[in-house]
Amino acid sequence: MQTGLLWYDDDPQRTLEAKISLAAERYRDKYGRLPDTCYVHPQAVASHPAGNLQVMCHPAAGASQLSGRRTPAATAPGNGTVRVVSAPYILVNHFWLGESTGS
């Protein structure tokens, strides 16, 4: 990732999916695109089955604030699927979102 957003959420009432969705909404509001990757601490995904964990975000919800004008979120690039990757260098309750660079 060349651009990313570090998000902190320690609310025990929110699910992992809800935390990532909120972070993805903030990413969309800030950058005008949806992220496709989220790195999390291994403990965050310990309760999920091993393998390819993905979270669906809703790109049509709300609107983005870009360059001083409001842009419908439906026009934000990205399909709303965020791949969740376990990474030991990410702190507990932190979420590092961005767009994969393809390499």
Beta strands, then each sheet from edge to edge (+ up, - down):
strand 1: 4-8
strand 2: 37-40
strand 3: 54-56
strand 4: 63-66
strand 5: 69-72
strand 6: 81-86
strand 7: 94-98
sheet 1: 1+ 7- 2+ 6+ 3-
sheet 2: 4+ 5-
end
